[in-house]
């Protein structure tokens, strides 16, 4: 069984925000004027992010460039802030989002802070870890999810976004060609 991101209105009772995640089990996304009503991009790169990490600058710049070049119809970055590694994401959700949008101009969805490892790990990261066999050990782990919901790649933070760009581009290209054939 694969992984499917589904966006629903009303993440929590009394909450007008939506939620996005596997089997409707994610934390609600942050308020964002750029958040789409649905995430229909079939190729996703799921990343645990942090604002005060040595990898922050290079990764946020690379992720935003990737989103700009390949999104939004066929690809999207899905960013999940996490404070589990070195306490490098200590701020609240609104401050995290403001930092990312102001400093790096991110246009991809930013979600509420989550745990990515351990018993309290978010269901999305439990799935990503189980299916890839790779658990995050630091900030900026990247998981490439194909249109069928399967994890087709996982990379630690020492691997730059630019290094994995060819795999992502090939997957998006394959998707576009398949859609053309189906016409």
C-alpha positions in Angstrom: 0.0 0.0 0.0 1.3 3.4 -0.9 1.2 6.8 0.7 -1.3 9.4 -0.4 -1.4 13.0 0.7 -5.0 14.2 1.2 -6.0 17.7 2.0 -9.2 18.2 4.0 -10.9 21.3 5.4 -11.3 21.4 9.1 -8.1 19.9 10.6 -9.4 19.9 14.1 -12.8 20.6 15.7 -13.3 24.4 15.5 -10.3 24.8 13.3 -10.9 26.3 9.8 -7.4 25.2 8.6 -7.1 22.0 6.7 -4.8 19.1 7.2 -2.6 17.1 4.9 -1.2 13.7 5.5 -1.4 10.0 5.2 -4.9 8.7 5.7 -6.0 12.1 7.0 -3.8 11.8 10.1 -1.5 14.9 9.8 -1.2 18.0 11.8 -2.9 21.0 10.2 -0.8 23.1 7.9 0.0 26.6 9.0 -2.0 29.5 7.8 -0.6 30.4 4.4 -1.9 32.4 1.5 0.0 30.1 -0.8 -1.4 26.8 0.5 -3.4 25.2 -2.2 -6.9 23.9 -1.6 -5.7 20.5 -2.5 -2.2 19.1 -3.0 -2.6 17.4 -6.4 1.1 17.2 -7.2 1.7 13.5 -7.5 5.4 13.7 -6.8 6.4 15.0 -3.4 9.6 15.6 -1.5 8.9 15.3 2.2 11.5 17.1 4.4 11.9 17.6 8.2 13.2 21.2 8.4 14.8 23.4 11.1 15.5 27.1 11.2 18.7 27.2 13.1 20.7 24.3 11.6 23.9 24.4 9.6 22.0 22.8 6.7 19.2 25.4 6.8 20.4 27.9 4.2 21.5 25.5 1.5 18.5 23.3 1.9 15.8 26.0 2.0 17.4 27.7 -1.0 17.6 24.4 -2.9 14.1 23.3 -1.9 12.5 26.6 -3.0 14.4 26.5 -6.3 13.2 22.9 -6.9 9.6 24.0 -6.1 9.9 27.0 -8.4 11.3 24.8 -11.3 9.1 21.7 -11.0 6.0 22.7 -9.1 3.1 23.1 -8.5 1.2 20.8 -10.9 3.5 17.8 -10.9 5.7 18.3 -7.8 5.7 19.8 -4.4 8.0 20.1 -1.4 6.2 19.3 1.9 8.1 20.8 4.9 7.6 19.6 8.4 9.4 21.6 11.1 11.0 19.4 13.8 12.8 20.3 17.0 14.1 16.8 17.9 17.7 17.3 16.6 19.8 19.8 18.5 16.8 21.9 19.5 17.2 23.8 16.3 13.5 24.6 15.7 12.5 26.1 19.1 10.0 28.7 17.8 6.3 28.4 17.4 4.6 27.5 14.1 3.8 31.1 13.0 7.4 32.2 13.7 8.8 29.2 11.8 6.6 29.9 8.8 7.4 33.7 8.9 11.1 32.9 8.9 10.9 30.5 6.0 8.7 32.8 3.9 10.6 36.0 4.7 14.1 34.7 4.5 13.8 32.2 1.7 10.5 33.1 0.0 9.3 29.5 0.3 6.1 28.8 -1.6 5.6 25.2 -0.6 3.4 24.0 2.2 4.8 24.4 5.7 3.2 22.3 8.4 3.0 22.4 12.2 6.0 21.2 14.1 6.1 17.4 14.5 8.2 14.6 15.9 9.8 12.5 13.2 11.3 9.7 15.3 10.4 7.7 18.3 7.0 6.6 19.7 5.5 10.1 19.1 6.6 10.3 15.5 4.1 11.8 13.1 2.3 9.1 11.1 3.8 10.4 7.8 7.3 9.9 9.2 6.4 6.5 10.6 5.4 5.5 7.1 8.4 7.1 5.4 10.8 5.4 7.9 9.1 2.0 7.6 8.9 1.9 3.9 12.4 3.4 3.2 14.2 1.6 6.0 15.8 5.0 6.8 15.0 7.0 9.9 15.9 10.6 10.3 18.9 11.1 12.4 19.1 14.9 11.9 17.3 17.8 10.3 16.7 17.9 6.5 16.1 14.3 5.8 14.4 14.1 2.4 12.0 11.4 1.2 10.9 11.3 -2.4 7.4 10.0 -2.8 6.2 8.7 -6.3 2.7 9.1 -7.7 1.8 5.6 -6.6 2.6 6.7 -3.0 5.8 4.6 -2.7 8.9 6.1 -1.2 11.5 5.9 -4.0 14.4 7.6 -2.3 15.6 8.8 1.1 18.6 11.1 1.7 20.3 12.4 4.8 21.2 16.1 5.2 24.7 15.7 3.8 23.2 15.1 0.4 22.2 18.4 -1.1 19.0 19.1 -2.9 21.0 19.7 -6.1 22.5 16.2 -5.8 19.0 14.6 -5.8 17.6 16.9 -8.5 18.2 14.4 -11.3 16.2 11.7 -9.6 13.3 14.1 -8.9 13.4 15.5 -12.4 13.4 12.0 -13.9 10.4 11.0 -11.8 8.4 14.2 -12.8 9.4 13.7 -16.5 8.1 10.1 -16.4 4.9 11.3 -14.9 4.4 14.0 -17.5 5.1 11.5 -20.3 2.6 9.0 -18.8 -0.1 11.7 -18.7 0.5 12.5 -22.3 0.2 8.9 -23.3 -3.1 8.6 -21.4 -4.6 11.5 -23.5 
